[in-house]
């Protein structure tokens, strides 16, 4: 899994939450780094902040959808922008889901698990205890 988020505290929250559930989480601080890491590691899912300096999450998601190697990787947009137009723009960029910040860790776990299970029906979550 790849978390692309320019705010270190939110990146840390995402990583800690998902690592507790047994996921391996890679981190990128902006859209350009996120695209490079997605190409290198081909993650099962990408969590993408919408508003980042340089390459925005919307542009990065559109770029992934146009890339034959990345087009099937599910993307979840993360943003504090909660207007319907913002959500529509995120979904139009090719995202599978849009999660509004601040979100509860359980919301993130549920959404990530559901999307990965849809892509790989044999997948099972096992918390790291």
N, CA, C and O atoms as CSV, one atom per row, in Angstrom:
chain,resi,resn,atom,element,x,y,z
A,1,UNK,N,N,0.842,-1.159,0.000
A,1,UNK,CA,C,0.000,0.000,0.000
A,1,UNK,C,C,0.897,1.235,0.000
A,1,UNK,O,O,1.988,1.226,0.570
A,2,UNK,N,N,0.423,2.289,-0.644
A,2,UNK,CA,C,1.189,3.528,-0.745
A,2,UNK,C,C,0.338,4.688,-0.252
A,2,UNK,O,O,-0.790,4.879,-0.706
A,3,UNK,N,N,0.886,5.460,0.680
A,3,UNK,CA,C,0.239,6.666,1.187
A,3,UNK,C,C,0.969,7.870,0.611
A,3,UNK,O,O,2.167,8.046,0.835
A,4,UNK,N,N,0.237,8.703,-0.134
A,4,UNK,CA,C,0.808,9.911,-0.739
A,4,UNK,C,C,0.141,11.102,-0.060
A,4,UNK,O,O,-1.016,11.420,-0.336
A,5,UNK,N,N,0.881,11.752,0.827
A,5,UNK,CA,C,0.325,12.792,1.691
A,5,UNK,C,C,1.435,13.754,2.060
A,5,UNK,O,O,2.511,13.331,2.484
A,6,UNK,N,N,1.181,15.067,1.900
A,6,UNK,CA,C,2.227,16.048,2.182
A,6,UNK,C,C,2.307,16.458,3.653
A,6,UNK,O,O,3.260,17.135,4.038
A,7,UNK,N,N,1.345,16.073,4.481
A,7,UNK,CA,C,1.364,16.421,5.900
A,7,UNK,C,C,1.924,15.244,6.701
A,7,UNK,O,O,1.288,14.192,6.777
A,8,UNK,N,N,3.113,15.412,7.300
A,8,UNK,CA,C,3.754,14.295,8.005
A,8,UNK,C,C,2.884,13.640,9.077
A,8,UNK,O,O,2.894,12.416,9.203
A,9,UNK,N,N,2.137,14.421,9.847
A,9,UNK,CA,C,1.303,13.853,10.904
A,9,UNK,C,C,0.202,12.960,10.364
A,9,UNK,O,O,-0.102,11.922,10.952
A,10,UNK,N,N,-0.390,13.350,9.263
A,10,UNK,CA,C,-1.445,12.523,8.654
A,10,UNK,C,C,-0.823,11.270,8.037
A,10,UNK,O,O,-1.386,10.180,8.138
A,11,UNK,N,N,0.339,11.425,7.400
A,11,UNK,CA,C,1.051,10.250,6.870
A,11,UNK,C,C,1.331,9.249,7.980
A,11,UNK,O,O,1.149,8.045,7.800
A,12,UNK,N,N,1.773,9.747,9.124
A,12,UNK,CA,C,2.090,8.876,10.263
A,12,UNK,C,C,0.835,8.178,10.777
A,12,UNK,O,O,0.871,6.981,11.061
A,13,UNK,N,N,-0.276,8.908,10.901
A,13,UNK,CA,C,-1.543,8.318,11.347
A,13,UNK,C,C,-1.980,7.200,10.398
A,13,UNK,O,O,-2.376,6.123,10.843
A,14,UNK,N,N,-1.908,7.458,9.104
A,14,UNK,CA,C,-2.288,6.453,8.107
A,14,UNK,C,C,-1.397,5.219,8.244
A,14,UNK,O,O,-1.894,4.094,8.297
A,15,UNK,N,N,-0.084,5.432,8.300
A,15,UNK,CA,C,0.848,4.304,8.394
A,15,UNK,C,C,0.605,3.488,9.655
A,15,UNK,O,O,0.513,2.262,9.589
A,16,UNK,N,N,0.502,4.145,10.792
A,16,UNK,CA,C,0.323,3.436,12.058
A,16,UNK,C,C,-0.997,2.663,12.074
A,16,UNK,O,O,-1.044,1.521,12.529
A,17,UNK,N,N,-2.050,3.276,11.587
A,17,UNK,CA,C,-3.357,2.619,11.551
A,17,UNK,C,C,-3.309,1.370,10.689
A,17,UNK,O,O,-3.771,0.307,11.104
A,18,UNK,N,N,-2.760,1.492,9.510
A,18,UNK,CA,C,-2.775,0.367,8.576
A,18,UNK,C,C,-1.729,-0.692,8.918
A,18,UNK,O,O,-1.950,-1.878,8.674
A,19,UNK,N,N,-0.597,-0.280,9.478
A,19,UNK,CA,C,0.387,-1.279,9.903
A,19,UNK,C,C,-0.161,-2.114,11.057
A,19,UNK,O,O,0.130,-3.307,11.148
A,20,UNK,N,N,-0.940,-1.510,11.925
A,20,UNK,CA,C,-1.583,-2.262,13.013
A,20,UNK,C,C,-2.457,-3.383,12.451
A,20,UNK,O,O,-2.572,-4.451,13.053
A,21,UNK,N,N,-3.063,-3.136,11.308
A,21,UNK,CA,C,-3.924,-4.132,10.675
A,21,UNK,C,C,-3.135,-5.119,9.817
A,21,UNK,O,O,-3.726,-5.985,9.172
A,22,UNK,N,N,-1.823,-4.999,9.803
A,22,UNK,CA,C,-1.000,-5.957,9.083
A,22,UNK,C,C,-0.581,-5.535,7.686
A,22,UNK,O,O,0.046,-6.315,6.969
A,23,UNK,N,N,-0.915,-4.322,7.288
A,23,UNK,CA,C,-0.526,-3.833,5.971
A,23,UNK,C,C,0.899,-3.283,6.002
A,23,UNK,O,O,1.340,-2.737,7.013
A,24,UNK,N,N,1.610,-3.430,4.894
A,24,UNK,CA,C,2.904,-2.780,4.707
A,24,UNK,C,C,2.619,-1.472,3.982
A,24,UNK,O,O,2.022,-1.476,2.906
A,25,UNK,N,N,3.042,-0.352,4.566
A,25,UNK,CA,C,2.708,0.961,4.008
A,25,UNK,C,C,3.974,1.698,3.593
A,25,UNK,O,O,4.869,1.936,4.404
A,26,UNK,N,N,4.032,2.054,2.316
A,26,UNK,CA,C,5.078,2.925,1.791
A,26,UNK,C,C,4.561,4.351,1.862
A,26,UNK,O,O,3.349,4.567,1.836
A,27,UNK,N,N,5.458,5.330,1.950
A,27,UNK,CA,C,5.036,6.719,2.077
A,27,UNK,C,C,5.732,7.615,1.057
A,27,UNK,O,O,6.920,7.464,0.772
A,28,UNK,N,N,4.954,8.553,0.518
A,28,UNK,CA,C,5.478,9.580,-0.378
A,28,UNK,C,C,4.937,10.927,0.089
A,28,UNK,O,O,3.811,11.012,0.578
A,29,UNK,N,N,5.736,11.975,-0.061
A,29,UNK,CA,C,5.375,13.295,0.442
A,29,UNK,C,C,4.707,14.199,-0.594
A,29,UNK,O,O,4.238,15.285,-0.253
A,30,UNK,N,N,4.660,13.763,-1.855
A,30,UNK,CA,C,3.993,14.571,-2.883
A,30,UNK,C,C,3.616,13.685,-4.066
A,30,UNK,O,O,3.991,12.514,-4.127
A,31,UNK,N,N,2.878,14.255,-4.990
A,31,UNK,CA,C,2.371,13.486,-6.121
A,31,UNK,C,C,3.452,12.918,-7.025
A,31,UNK,O,O,3.339,11.782,-7.485
A,32,UNK,N,N,4.487,13.686,-7.285
A,32,UNK,CA,C,5.564,13.199,-8.161
A,32,UNK,C,C,6.277,12.007,-7.519
A,32,UNK,O,O,6.534,11.003,-8.184
A,33,UNK,N,N,6.591,12.119,-6.240
A,33,UNK,CA,C,7.233,11.012,-5.530
A,33,UNK,C,C,6.284,9.809,-5.476
A,33,UNK,O,O,6.714,8.664,-5.619
A,34,UNK,N,N,5.001,10.077,-5.271
A,34,UNK,CA,C,4.018,9.006,-5.234
A,34,UNK,C,C,3.940,8.240,-6.543
A,34,UNK,O,O,3.873,7.011,-6.541
A,35,UNK,N,N,3.949,8.957,-7.661
A,35,UNK,CA,C,3.921,8.298,-8.971
A,35,UNK,C,C,5.170,7.438,-9.177
A,35,UNK,O,O,5.079,6.313,-9.668
A,36,UNK,N,N,6.323,7.966,-8.804
A,36,UNK,CA,C,7.567,7.213,-8.949
A,36,UNK,C,C,7.531,5.946,-8.097
A,36,UNK,O,O,7.945,4.879,-8.550
A,37,UNK,N,N,7.039,6.061,-6.871
A,37,UNK,CA,C,6.975,4.901,-5.990
A,37,UNK,C,C,5.932,3.888,-6.480
A,37,UNK,O,O,6.135,2.679,-6.363
A,38,UNK,N,N,4.828,4.381,-7.022
A,38,UNK,CA,C,3.812,3.471,-7.562
A,38,UNK,C,C,4.382,2.678,-8.728
A,38,UNK,O,O,4.127,1.480,-8.847
A,39,UNK,N,N,5.147,3.333,-9.584
A,39,UNK,CA,C,5.760,2.637,-10.720
A,39,UNK,C,C,6.782,1.610,-10.251
A,39,UNK,O,O,6.877,0.519,-10.815
A,40,UNK,N,N,7.541,1.956,-9.225
A,40,UNK,CA,C,8.584,1.060,-8.730
A,40,UNK,C,C,8.020,-0.126,-7.949
A,40,UNK,O,O,8.492,-1.252,-8.107
A,41,UNK,N,N,7.011,0.120,-7.107
A,41,UNK,CA,C,6.541,-0.910,-6.168
A,41,UNK,C,C,5.204,-1.560,-6.537
A,41,UNK,O,O,4.866,-2.617,-6.003
A,42,UNK,N,N,4.444,-0.945,-7.440
A,42,UNK,CA,C,3.134,-1.476,-7.850
A,42,UNK,C,C,2.289,-1.899,-6.645
A,42,UNK,O,O,1.985,-3.083,-6.492
A,43,UNK,N,N,1.906,-0.943,-5.784
A,43,UNK,CA,C,1.167,-1.273,-4.558
A,43,UNK,C,C,-0.238,-1.810,-4.849
A,43,UNK,O,O,-0.775,-1.633,-5.943
A,44,UNK,N,N,-0.817,-2.467,-3.844
A,44,UNK,CA,C,-2.186,-2.987,-3.963
A,44,UNK,C,C,-3.218,-1.865,-3.983
A,44,UNK,O,O,-4.307,-2.023,-4.535
A,45,UNK,N,N,-2.867,-0.718,-3.370
A,45,UNK,CA,C,-3.795,0.401,-3.246
A,45,UNK,C,C,-2.989,1.657,-2.974
A,45,UNK,O,O,-1.916,1.593,-2.373
A,46,UNK,N,N,-3.507,2.810,-3.418
A,46,UNK,CA,C,-2.861,4.096,-3.158
A,46,UNK,C,C,-3.854,5.003,-2.446
A,46,UNK,O,O,-4.989,5.174,-2.890
A,47,UNK,N,N,-3.408,5.583,-1.331
A,47,UNK,CA,C,-4.160,6.619,-0.626
A,47,UNK,C,C,-3.533,7.937,-1.043
A,47,UNK,O,O,-2.344,8.158,-0.810
A,48,UNK,N,N,-4.321,8.823,-1.660
A,48,UNK,CA,C,-3.763,10.007,-2.313
A,48,UNK,C,C,-4.426,11.283,-1.797
A,48,UNK,O,O,-5.632,11.476,-1.948
A,49,UNK,N,N,-3.626,12.142,-1.192
A,49,UNK,CA,C,-4.108,13.464,-0.801
A,49,UNK,C,C,-4.447,14.233,-2.079
A,49,UNK,O,O,-3.754,14.093,-3.087
A,50,UNK,N,N,-5.490,15.030,-2.042
A,50,UNK,CA,C,-5.885,15.781,-3.233
A,50,UNK,C,C,-4.990,17.004,-3.420
A,50,UNK,O,O,-4.455,17.226,-4.506
A,51,UNK,N,N,-4.831,17.788,-2.369
A,51,UNK,CA,C,-4.094,19.054,-2.466
A,51,UNK,C,C,-2.676,18.897,-1.941
A,51,UNK,O,O,-2.439,18.781,-0.739
A,52,UNK,N,N,-1.733,18.896,-2.895
A,52,UNK,CA,C,-0.311,18.805,-2.551
A,52,UNK,C,C,0.449,19.764,-3.453
A,52,UNK,O,O,0.006,20.058,-4.563
A,53,UNK,N,N,1.596,20.256,-2.981
A,53,UNK,CA,C,2.396,21.114,-3.850
A,53,UNK,C,C,2.935,20.315,-5.036
A,53,UNK,O,O,3.146,19.106,-4.940
A,54,UNK,N,N,3.154,21.006,-6.149
A,54,UNK,CA,C,3.649,20.318,-7.347
A,54,UNK,C,C,2.535,19.529,-8.001
A,54,UNK,O,O,1.514,20.102,-8.384
A,55,UNK,N,N,2.711,18.232,-8.134
A,55,UNK,CA,C,1.708,17.365,-8.766
A,55,UNK,C,C,0.595,17.090,-7.757
A,55,UNK,O,O,0.831,16.481,-6.714
A,56,UNK,N,N,-0.612,17.540,-8.071
A,56,UNK,CA,C,-1.743,17.325,-7.173
A,56,UNK,C,C,-2.181,15.870,-7.203
A,56,UNK,O,O,-1.806,15.116,-8.101
A,57,UNK,N,N,-2.978,15.483,-6.216
A,57,UNK,CA,C,-3.523,14.137,-6.192
A,57,UNK,C,C,-4.408,13.849,-7.389
A,57,UNK,O,O,-4.408,12.733,-7.908
A,58,UNK,N,N,-5.166,14.851,-7.835
A,58,UNK,CA,C,-6.037,14.666,-8.999
A,58,UNK,C,C,-5.199,14.359,-10.242
A,58,UNK,O,O,-5.508,13.440,-11.001
A,59,UNK,N,N,-4.139,15.136,-10.438
A,59,UNK,CA,C,-3.262,14.920,-11.589
A,59,UNK,C,C,-2.554,13.572,-11.486
A,59,UNK,O,O,-2.437,12.853,-12.479
A,60,UNK,N,N,-2.083,13.229,-10.289
A,60,UNK,CA,C,-1.397,11.946,-10.097
A,60,UNK,C,C,-2.348,10.785,-10.387
A,60,UNK,O,O,-1.954,9.806,-11.020
A,61,UNK,N,N,-3.584,10.888,-9.932
A,61,UNK,CA,C,-4.561,9.821,-10.181
A,61,UNK,C,C,-4.857,9.701,-11.676
A,61,UNK,O,O,-4.914,8.593,-12.208
A,62,UNK,N,N,-5.045,10.827,-12.351
A,62,UNK,CA,C,-5.283,10.802,-13.801
A,62,UNK,C,C,-4.092,10.176,-14.531
A,62,UNK,O,O,-4.269,9.426,-15.491
A,63,UNK,N,N,-2.879,10.490,-14.068
A,63,UNK,CA,C,-1.669,9.924,-14.664
A,63,UNK,C,C,-1.637,8.410,-14.465
A,63,UNK,O,O,-1.271,7.666,-15.374
A,64,UNK,N,N,-2.018,7.965,-13.283
A,64,UNK,CA,C,-2.067,6.516,-13.024
A,64,UNK,C,C,-3.084,5.829,-13.930
A,64,UNK,O,O,-2.815,4.744,-14.444
A,65,UNK,N,N,-4.231,6.437,-14.130
A,65,UNK,CA,C,-5.274,5.829,-14.960
A,65,UNK,C,C,-4.820,5.707,-16.420
A,65,UNK,O,O,-5.274,4.821,-17.143
A,66,UNK,N,N,-3.917,6.606,-16.848
A,66,UNK,CA,C,-3.437,6.595,-18.231
A,66,UNK,C,C,-2.220,5.687,-18.422
A,66,UNK,O,O,-1.792,5.472,-19.556
A,67,UNK,N,N,-1.664,5.158,-17.352
A,67,UNK,CA,C,-0.458,4.322,-17.399
A,67,UNK,C,C,-0.874,2.850,-17.363
A,67,UNK,O,O,-1.541,2.415,-16.424
A,68,UNK,N,N,-0.483,2.090,-18.376
A,68,UNK,CA,C,-0.884,0.680,-18.473
A,68,UNK,C,C,-0.467,-0.131,-17.251
A,68,UNK,O,O,-1.178,-1.062,-16.873
A,69,UNK,N,N,0.656,0.189,-16.626
A,69,UNK,CA,C,1.121,-0.556,-15.461
A,69,UNK,C,C,0.398,-0.179,-14.172
A,69,UNK,O,O,0.366,-0.969,-13.229
A,70,UNK,N,N,-0.179,1.016,-14.120
A,70,UNK,CA,C,-0.781,1.521,-12.880
A,70,UNK,C,C,-2.302,1.639,-12.927
A,70,UNK,O,O,-2.939,1.858,-11.896
A,71,UNK,N,N,-2.881,1.497,-14.102
A,71,UNK,CA,C,-4.301,1.829,-14.283
A,71,UNK,C,C,-5.258,1.006,-13.426
A,71,UNK,O,O,-6.359,1.472,-13.131
A,72,UNK,N,N,-4.875,-0.195,-13.021
A,72,UNK,CA,C,-5.773,-1.045,-12.248
A,72,UNK,C,C,-5.577,-0.944,-10.735
A,72,UNK,O,O,-6.296,-1.593,-9.975
A,73,UNK,N,N,-4.615,-0.142,-10.295
A,73,UNK,CA,C,-4.389,0.026,-8.855
A,73,UNK,C,C,-5.471,0.958,-8.303
A,73,UNK,O,O,-5.602,2.088,-8.774
A,74,UNK,N,N,-6.247,0.504,-7.314
A,74,UNK,CA,C,-7.279,1.378,-6.742
A,74,UNK,C,C,-6.656,2.582,-6.036
A,74,UNK,O,O,-5.642,2.464,-5.348
A,75,UNK,N,N,-7.282,3.730,-6.221
A,75,UNK,CA,C,-6.845,4.968,-5.574
A,75,UNK,C,C,-7.985,5.482,-4.704
A,75,UNK,O,O,-9.135,5.550,-5.138
A,76,UNK,N,N,-7.644,5.844,-3.465
A,76,UNK,CA,C,-8.585,6.495,-2.553
A,76,UNK,C,C,-8.101,7.918,-2.371
A,76,UNK,O,O,-6.981,8.147,-1.914
A,77,UNK,N,N,-8.943,8.875,-2.727
A,77,UNK,CA,C,-8.595,10.278,-2.533
A,77,UNK,C,C,-8.889,10.658,-1.084
A,77,UNK,O,O,-9.916,10.274,-0.526
A,78,UNK,N,N,-7.972,11.420,-0.482
A,78,UNK,CA,C,-8.128,11.923,0.872
A,78,UNK,C,C,-8.083,13.445,0.806
A,78,UNK,O,O,-7.155,14.019,0.236
A,79,UNK,N,N,-9.080,14.093,1.387
A,79,UNK,CA,C,-9.081,15.548,1.330
A,79,UNK,C,C,-9.986,16.149,2.386
A,79,UNK,O,O,-10.972,15.540,2.800
A,80,UNK,N,N,-9.636,17.352,2.814
A,80,UNK,CA,C,-10.523,18.091,3.706
A,80,UNK,C,C,-11.595,18.824,2.897
A,80,UNK,O,O,-12.553,19.346,3.467
A,81,UNK,N,N,-11.437,18.864,1.573
A,81,UNK,CA,C,-12.431,19.496,0.696
A,81,UNK,C,C,-13.636,18.559,0.608
A,81,UNK,O,O,-13.558,17.478,0.024
A,82,UNK,N,N,-14.745,18.991,1.198
A,82,UNK,CA,C,-15.900,18.106,1.307
A,82,UNK,C,C,-17.119,18.541,0.504
A,82,UNK,O,O,-18.209,18.000,0.694
A,83,UNK,N,N,-16.952,19.504,-0.384
A,83,UNK,CA,C,-18.072,19.914,-1.232
A,83,UNK,C,C,-18.294,18.854,-2.317
A,83,UNK,O,O,-17.354,18.174,-2.730
A,84,UNK,N,N,-19.508,18.724,-2.761
A,84,UNK,CA,C,-19.818,17.705,-3.761
A,84,UNK,C,C,-18.973,17.877,-5.026
A,84,UNK,O,O,-18.580,16.889,-5.647
A,85,UNK,N,N,-18.692,19.123,-5.409
A,85,UNK,CA,C,-17.864,19.361,-6.601
A,85,UNK,C,C,-16.450,18.801,-6.415
A,85,UNK,O,O,-15.854,18.292,-7.364
A,86,UNK,N,N,-15.910,18.896,-5.185
A,86,UNK,CA,C,-14.584,18.350,-4.894
A,86,UNK,C,C,-14.602,16.825,-4.983
A,86,UNK,O,O,-13.704,16.214,-5.562
A,87,UNK,N,N,-15.629,16.229,-4.406
A,87,UNK,CA,C,-15.774,14.775,-4.432
A,87,UNK,C,C,-15.944,14.298,-5.867
A,87,UNK,O,O,-15.336,13.309,-6.277
A,88,UNK,N,N,-16.775,15.008,-6.629
A,88,UNK,CA,C,-16.982,14.653,-8.038
A,88,UNK,C,C,-15.673,14.735,-8.829
A,88,UNK,O,O,-15.401,13.878,-9.670
A,89,UNK,N,N,-14.865,15.759,-8.561
A,89,UNK,CA,C,-13.585,15.906,-9.260
A,89,UNK,C,C,-12.647,14.754,-8.902
A,89,UNK,O,O,-11.938,14.240,-9.767
A,90,UNK,N,N,-12.641,14.353,-7.647
A,90,UNK,CA,C,-11.813,13.230,-7.225
A,90,UNK,C,C,-12.222,11.940,-7.911
A,90,UNK,O,O,-11.374,11.176,-8.373
A,91,UNK,N,N,-13.510,11.703,-7.974
A,91,UNK,CA,C,-13.999,10.479,-8.611
A,91,UNK,C,C,-13.772,10.538,-10.130
A,91,UNK,O,O,-13.478,9.519,-10.754
A,92,UNK,N,N,-13.908,11.718,-10.711
A,92,UNK,CA,C,-13.698,11.873,-12.154
A,92,UNK,C,C,-12.229,11.648,-12.529
A,92,UNK,O,O,-11.926,11.290,-13.668
A,93,UNK,N,N,-11.327,11.855,-11.581
A,93,UNK,CA,C,-9.902,11.632,-11.860
A,93,UNK,C,C,-9.565,10.145,-11.946
A,93,UNK,O,O,-8.479,9.767,-12.383
A,94,UNK,N,N,-10.510,9.310,-11.523
A,94,UNK,CA,C,-10.294,7.866,-11.593
A,94,UNK,C,C,-10.204,7.178,-10.251
A,94,UNK,O,O,-9.891,5.990,-10.184
A,95,UNK,N,N,-10.476,7.907,-9.175
A,95,UNK,CA,C,-10.419,7.307,-7.837
A,95,UNK,C,C,-11.566,6.321,-7.643
A,95,UNK,O,O,-12.636,6.470,-8.232
A,96,UNK,N,N,-11.324,5.309,-6.807
A,96,UNK,CA,C,-12.355,4.326,-6.447
A,96,UNK,C,C,-13.204,4.823,-5.292
A,96,UNK,O,O,-14.349,4.402,-5.128
A,97,UNK,N,N,-12.632,5.738,-4.473
A,97,UNK,CA,C,-13.340,6.258,-3.309
A,97,UNK,C,C,-12.737,7.605,-2.914
A,97,UNK,O,O,-11.640,7.970,-3.338
A,98,UNK,N,N,-13.494,8.330,-2.087
A,98,UNK,CA,C,-13.078,9.650,-1.630
A,98,UNK,C,C,-13.383,9.714,-0.140
A,98,UNK,O,O,-14.539,9.589,0.263
A,99,UNK,N,N,-12.356,9.908,0.679
A,99,UNK,CA,C,-12.512,9.954,2.127
A,99,UNK,C,C,-12.198,11.362,2.609
A,99,UNK,O,O,-11.120,11.895,2.346
A,100,UNK,N,N,-13.155,11.960,3.320
A,100,UNK,CA,C,-13.010,13.339,3.784
A,100,UNK,C,C,-12.259,13.370,5.117
A,100,UNK,O,O,-12.581,12.628,6.046
A,101,UNK,N,N,-11.246,14.249,5.189
A,101,UNK,CA,C,-10.499,14.487,6.427
A,101,UNK,C,C,-11.261,15.501,7.271
A,101,UNK,O,O,-11.897,16.389,6.703
A,102,UNK,N,N,-11.229,15.415,8.564
A,102,UNK,CA,C,-10.618,14.335,9.328
A,102,UNK,C,C,-11.499,13.088,9.274
A,102,UNK,O,O,-12.727,13.175,9.288
A,103,UNK,N,N,-10.858,11.946,9.214
A,103,UNK,CA,C,-11.588,10.686,9.192
A,103,UNK,C,C,-11.190,9.876,10.428
A,103,UNK,O,O,-10.139,10.107,11.026
A,104,UNK,N,N,-12.031,8.946,10.789
A,104,UNK,CA,C,-11.738,8.053,11.899
A,104,UNK,C,C,-10.885,6.890,11.379
A,104,UNK,O,O,-11.119,6.417,10.267
A,105,UNK,N,N,-9.910,6.423,12.151
A,105,UNK,CA,C,-9.101,5.291,11.700
A,105,UNK,C,C,-9.940,4.091,11.263
A,105,UNK,O,O,-9.581,3.412,10.301
A,106,UNK,N,N,-11.036,3.819,11.943
A,106,UNK,CA,C,-11.877,2.679,11.577
A,106,UNK,C,C,-12.482,2.867,10.183
A,106,UNK,O,O,-12.669,1.890,9.457
A,107,UNK,N,N,-12.792,4.114,9.800
A,107,UNK,CA,C,-13.295,4.376,8.446
A,107,UNK,C,C,-12.248,4.013,7.399
A,107,UNK,O,O,-12.556,3.418,6.367
A,108,UNK,N,N,-11.002,4.388,7.692
A,108,UNK,CA,C,-9.900,4.094,6.778
A,108,UNK,C,C,-9.701,2.587,6.652
A,108,UNK,O,O,-9.560,2.065,5.547
A,109,UNK,N,N,-9.690,1.900,7.774
A,109,UNK,CA,C,-9.502,0.439,7.770
A,109,UNK,C,C,-10.608,-0.237,6.970
A,109,UNK,O,O,-10.337,-1.103,6.138
A,110,UNK,N,N,-11.847,0.155,7.219
A,110,UNK,CA,C,-12.983,-0.452,6.519
A,110,UNK,C,C,-12.865,-0.242,5.011
A,110,UNK,O,O,-13.014,-1.185,4.234
A,111,UNK,N,N,-12.599,0.992,4.604
A,111,UNK,CA,C,-12.536,1.321,3.183
A,111,UNK,C,C,-11.384,0.592,2.485
A,111,UNK,O,O,-11.571,0.008,1.417
A,112,UNK,N,N,-10.217,0.627,3.082
A,112,UNK,CA,C,-9.043,-0.033,2.492
A,112,UNK,C,C,-9.284,-1.541,2.384
A,112,UNK,O,O,-9.010,-2.150,1.350
A,113,UNK,N,N,-9.788,-2.120,3.440
A,113,UNK,CA,C,-10.053,-3.567,3.441
A,113,UNK,C,C,-11.065,-3.935,2.368
A,113,UNK,O,O,-10.880,-4.911,1.641
A,114,UNK,N,N,-12.130,-3.157,2.268
A,114,UNK,CA,C,-13.171,-3.439,1.270
A,114,UNK,C,C,-12.607,-3.364,-0.147
A,114,UNK,O,O,-12.886,-4.240,-0.965
A,115,UNK,N,N,-11.828,-2.345,-0.447
A,115,UNK,CA,C,-11.292,-2.180,-1.795
A,115,UNK,C,C,-10.277,-3.265,-2.144
A,115,UNK,O,O,-10.252,-3.751,-3.275
A,116,UNK,N,N,-9.450,-3.643,-1.191
A,116,UNK,CA,C,-8.472,-4.694,-1.464
A,116,UNK,C,C,-9.180,-6.043,-1.611
A,116,UNK,O,O,-8.805,-6.845,-2.465
A,117,UNK,N,N,-10.191,-6.297,-0.793
A,117,UNK,CA,C,-10.948,-7.549,-0.926
A,117,UNK,C,C,-11.665,-7.616,-2.273
A,117,UNK,O,O,-11.766,-8.691,-2.864
A,118,UNK,N,N,-12.162,-6.483,-2.766
A,118,UNK,CA,C,-12.801,-6.459,-4.089
A,118,UNK,C,C,-11.793,-6.832,-5.176
A,118,UNK,O,O,-12.124,-7.549,-6.121
A,119,UNK,N,N,-10.560,-6.340,-5.031
A,119,UNK,CA,C,-9.528,-6.613,-6.027
A,119,UNK,C,C,-8.951,-8.021,-5.874
A,119,UNK,O,O,-8.525,-8.627,-6.857
A,120,UNK,N,N,-8.937,-8.547,-4.639
A,120,UNK,CA,C,-8.372,-9.873,-4.359
A,120,UNK,C,C,-9.267,-10.581,-3.347
A,120,UNK,O,O,-9.048,-10.458,-2.141
A,121,UNK,N,N,-10.286,-11.332,-3.825
A,121,UNK,CA,C,-11.242,-11.969,-2.925
A,121,UNK,C,C,-10.622,-12.913,-1.894
A,121,UNK,O,O,-11.271,-13.199,-0.888
A,122,UNK,N,N,-9.413,-13.406,-2.092
A,122,UNK,CA,C,-8.767,-14.293,-1.132
A,122,UNK,C,C,-8.024,-13.562,-0.028
A,122,UNK,O,O,-7.469,-14.195,0.870
A,123,UNK,N,N,-8.009,-12.234,-0.085
A,123,UNK,CA,C,-7.281,-11.421,0.886
A,123,UNK,C,C,-7.964,-11.475,2.253
A,123,UNK,O,O,-9.190,-11.419,2.343
A,124,UNK,N,N,-7.162,-11.584,3.315
A,124,UNK,CA,C,-7.682,-11.541,4.683
A,124,UNK,C,C,-6.850,-10.591,5.503
A,124,UNK,O,O,-5.622,-10.586,5.409
A,125,UNK,N,N,-7.528,-9.767,6.326
A,125,UNK,CA,C,-6.836,-8.830,7.213
A,125,UNK,C,C,-6.526,-9.550,8.517
A,125,UNK,O,O,-7.377,-10.250,9.066
A,126,UNK,N,N,-5.306,-9.377,9.010
A,126,UNK,CA,C,-4.958,-9.926,10.319
A,126,UNK,C,C,-4.204,-8.867,11.102
A,126,UNK,O,O,-3.071,-8.531,10.759
A,127,UNK,N,N,-4.822,-8.338,12.151
A,127,UNK,CA,C,-4.169,-7.288,12.939
A,127,UNK,C,C,-2.850,-7.752,13.526
A,127,UNK,O,O,-2.699,-8.904,13.931
A,128,UNK,N,N,-1.890,-6.819,13.565
A,128,UNK,CA,C,-0.589,-7.092,14.189
A,128,UNK,C,C,-0.741,-6.840,15.680
A,128,UNK,O,O,-0.799,-5.691,16.119
A,129,UNK,N,N,-0.804,-7.884,16.434
A,129,UNK,CA,C,-1.003,-7.721,17.885
A,129,UNK,C,C,0.275,-7.927,18.639
A,129,UNK,O,O,0.292,-7.828,19.866
